[in-house]
Amino acid sequence: MAFIIKPLVTEKMTKITEKRPNVYGFIVKPEANKVEIKKEVEGLYNVTVEEVNTLRYAGKRSQRYTKAGLVKGHKSAFKKAIVTLKEGEEIDFYSNIE
């Protein structure tokens, strides 16, 4: 079962990766645990994972005022995994882009 939804390529995560080149972030399914995330990252990218940290983000309500009136909605809840690889290994997210 695929637990990784997408790699986390944001400005904040890029700064962390520049400081510590063996740390990467992923958005994962909320039901995924650390062992499953570790197995999937190792299988997909052929690397050795030393540590997995997870963070859960709650969904939030949002609203904005427009010409048509008040628009209400919500942001989805998600889970983030911060993966630390073995020293010297790295993942290139951009290698298969043509």
C-alpha positions as CSV (number, residue, x, y, z in Angstrom):
1,M,0.0,0.0,0.0
2,A,1.4,3.4,-0.9
3,F,1.7,5.6,2.2
4,I,3.7,8.4,0.6
5,I,1.5,11.0,-1.1
6,K,4.2,13.4,-2.3
7,P,7.7,14.7,-1.3
8,L,7.6,18.0,0.6
9,V,9.5,20.6,-1.5
10,T,8.8,23.9,0.3
11,E,11.1,26.8,1.1
12,K,11.3,25.8,4.7
13,M,12.1,22.2,4.0
14,T,14.7,23.2,1.4
15,K,16.5,25.3,4.1
16,I,16.5,22.3,6.4
17,T,17.9,20.1,3.6
18,E,20.7,22.7,2.9
19,K,21.8,22.6,6.5
20,R,21.5,18.8,6.9
21,P,21.7,17.2,3.4
22,N,20.4,13.8,4.6
23,V,17.0,15.1,5.9
24,Y,13.9,15.0,3.6
25,G,10.2,15.6,4.1
26,F,7.2,13.8,2.8
27,I,3.4,14.2,3.0
28,V,2.0,10.8,4.0
29,K,-1.4,9.3,4.7
30,P,-2.6,9.8,8.3
31,E,-2.9,6.1,9.0
32,A,0.8,5.4,8.1
33,N,3.2,4.6,10.9
34,K,7.0,5.1,11.1
35,V,7.9,1.5,10.2
36,E,5.7,1.6,7.0
37,I,7.1,5.0,6.0
38,K,10.7,3.8,6.5
39,K,10.1,0.6,4.3
40,E,8.4,2.6,1.6
41,V,11.2,5.3,1.4
42,E,13.8,2.6,1.3
43,G,12.0,0.7,-1.4
44,L,11.2,3.8,-3.6
45,Y,14.6,5.6,-3.4
46,N,17.1,2.7,-2.7
47,V,18.5,4.5,0.4
48,T,19.0,3.5,4.1
49,V,16.7,5.3,6.5
50,E,18.0,5.9,10.0
51,E,15.2,7.9,11.6
52,V,11.6,8.9,10.9
53,N,9.8,11.7,12.7
54,T,6.1,12.3,12.1
55,L,3.9,15.4,12.7
56,R,0.1,15.5,12.5
57,Y,-1.6,18.7,11.3
58,A,-5.3,19.3,12.0
59,G,-7.6,20.6,9.4
60,K,-8.6,24.2,9.9
61,R,-11.7,26.3,8.9
62,S,-11.1,29.3,6.7
63,Q,-13.2,32.1,5.3
64,R,-12.7,35.1,3.1
65,Y,-14.8,38.0,2.0
66,T,-15.4,38.4,-1.7
67,K,-17.7,40.5,-4.0
68,A,-20.2,37.6,-3.8
69,G,-20.1,37.6,0.0
70,L,-18.6,35.4,2.6
71,V,-17.0,32.2,1.3
72,K,-16.4,29.5,3.9
73,G,-14.3,26.3,3.5
74,H,-11.7,24.2,5.3
75,K,-8.1,23.0,4.8
76,S,-7.6,19.3,4.9
77,A,-5.8,17.5,7.8
78,F,-2.5,15.8,6.8
79,K,0.5,14.0,8.2
80,K,4.1,15.0,7.5
81,A,7.1,12.7,7.8
82,I,10.7,14.0,8.3
83,V,13.1,11.2,7.2
84,T,16.8,11.1,8.1
85,L,19.0,9.0,5.8
86,K,22.3,7.3,6.5
87,E,25.3,9.8,6.3
88,G,26.4,10.3,2.7
89,E,23.1,9.2,1.0
90,E,20.7,11.6,-0.7
91,I,17.5,11.6,-2.7
92,D,17.2,13.5,-6.0
93,F,13.6,14.4,-6.5
94,Y,14.3,16.1,-9.9
95,S,16.2,13.3,-11.6
96,N,13.3,11.8,-13.5
97,I,11.9,15.1,-14.8
98,E,12.3,15.6,-18.5
